[in-house]
Amino acid sequence: MAVSTTPPDANRPILNEDGTMDDAFRTWVNTITRESLIIGTGSPENVIDAVQGREYMDDNGASGAVKYIKRDPDISGNTARGWIAI
C-alpha cells in the first residue's frame, strides 16, 4: 500500500510556545507511526492490533513465514485478526 506522506515544513518549529507539539508535526508523526513496519517474533495473528494494509515482519522466521499483511480490517470485531502471510 503506497502512501505519500508530506513531511512538515522544516522551517517551522515542531513545538508551540507552550511546549505542545505543533499540529502539522503531530499529524506527520501519527501518520508515520501508523504506516511503519511492525517487527516482532512469531505470527501477528490474534496478537497485534492493526489497521488494514499494515505490514509485519517476523524476525525469527522459523514458522516458514517472514512477512505478513493485514488483509482484513477485523474478524468478528477483533482487529488483531485478519493477518495473512505473504
C-alpha positions as semicolon CSV with decimal commas, in nm:
position;residue;x (nm);y (nm);z (nm)
1;M;0,000;0,000;0,000
2;A;0,185;0,307;-0,123
3;V;0,101;0,625;0,060
4;S;0,253;0,965;0,004
5;T;0,325;1,145;0,330
6;T;0,424;1,509;0,317
7;P;0,678;1,596;0,585
8;P;0,624;1,908;0,794
9;D;0,784;2,237;0,688
10;A;1,146;2,222;0,807
11;N;1,143;2,599;0,862
12;R;0,868;2,581;1,125
13;P;0,928;2,481;1,486
14;I;0,791;2,140;1,587
15;L;0,676;2,272;1,925
16;N;0,437;2,553;2,008
17;E;0,534;2,823;2,257
18;D;0,356;2,633;2,536
19;G;0,569;2,322;2,468
20;T;0,295;2,122;2,297
21;M;0,357;1,955;1,963
22;D;0,267;2,159;1,654
23;D;-0,047;2,020;1,482
24;A;0,124;1,961;1,146
25;F;0,415;1,782;1,314
26;R;0,178;1,573;1,532
27;T;-0,019;1,467;1,224
28;W;0,300;1,369;1,043
29;V;0,434;1,168;1,342
30;N;0,100;0,986;1,380
31;T;0,092;0,903;1,007
32;I;0,450;0,772;1,002
33;T;0,388;0,566;1,315
34;R;0,065;0,420;1,176
35;E;0,233;0,323;0,845
36;S;0,565;0,189;0,971
37;L;0,664;-0,178;0,951
38;I;0,592;-0,375;1,268
39;I;0,871;-0,616;1,365
40;G;0,819;-0,897;1,613
41;T;0,868;-1,266;1,678
42;G;0,609;-1,516;1,562
43;S;0,279;-1,471;1,383
44;P;0,089;-1,147;1,443
45;E;-0,248;-1,325;1,409
46;N;-0,464;-1,266;1,715
47;V;-0,173;-1,081;1,883
48;I;-0,109;-0,749;1,702
49;D;-0,392;-0,496;1,663
50;A;-0,356;-0,307;1,336
51;V;-0,540;-0,126;1,060
52;Q;-0,594;-0,290;0,721
53;G;-0,284;-0,272;0,498
54;R;-0,031;-0,269;0,782
55;E;0,279;-0,489;0,739
56;Y;0,450;-0,712;0,994
57;M;0,785;-0,891;0,976
58;D;0,865;-1,198;1,186
59;D;1,228;-1,156;1,293
60;N;1,251;-1,528;1,373
61;G;1,107;-1,668;1,050
62;A;1,108;-2,019;1,195
63;S;0,743;-2,075;1,106
64;G;0,824;-2,052;0,735
65;A;0,652;-1,716;0,706
66;V;0,853;-1,399;0,737
67;K;0,622;-1,118;0,625
68;Y;0,252;-1,064;0,683
69;I;-0,003;-0,808;0,568
70;K;-0,323;-0,712;0,746
71;R;-0,575;-0,810;0,478
72;D;-0,897;-0,782;0,679
73;P;-0,983;-0,479;0,894
74;D;-1,116;-0,715;1,163
75;I;-1,274;-1,056;1,211
76;S;-1,581;-1,056;1,435
77;G;-1,472;-0,715;1,566
78;N;-1,121;-0,832;1,660
79;T;-0,861;-0,601;1,498
80;A;-0,580;-0,840;1,594
81;R;-0,715;-1,093;1,342
82;G;-0,703;-1,084;0,961
83;W;-0,327;-1,118;0,901
84;I;-0,203;-1,330;0,608
85;A;0,149;-1,448;0,524
86;I;0,287;-1,304;0,201
